[in-house]
Amino acid sequence: MADTNHFFSSYLPEKIAAQPDLQTMGAIFQFDIKDAGTWTLRLTGPEGSGVSEGPAENPSCVITTDKATWEGILDNPSKAMQAFMMGKLKASNIGLATKLQQILG
């Protein structure tokens, strides 16, 4: 099973560094994951992109879920839509949230 802390501290920063095209999405994502914490993903260009623990000042999209649901999505990104439809995954900006498939997939 996927680990939330590992995803945000290692996997995601490495993926963004290895795929510079992701850095220019022009969005700031905040992940509020119950029982796991809050992380910010900045994709605002090569100089401003990265992952940090804690909330964003002005996020473009806030993703809200619980740890079990999030780790299930990390294991199988296709489960995101099902979790969304069941109300277990919420997004403040659906258009931006769909772009996360590029990052999770």
Helices and strands as residue ranges (DSSP letters): H 4-6, I 7-11, H 12-18, G 20-24, E 27-34, E 37-43, E 50-53, E 61-66, H 67-75, H 79-85, E 90-91, H 94-99, H 101-104
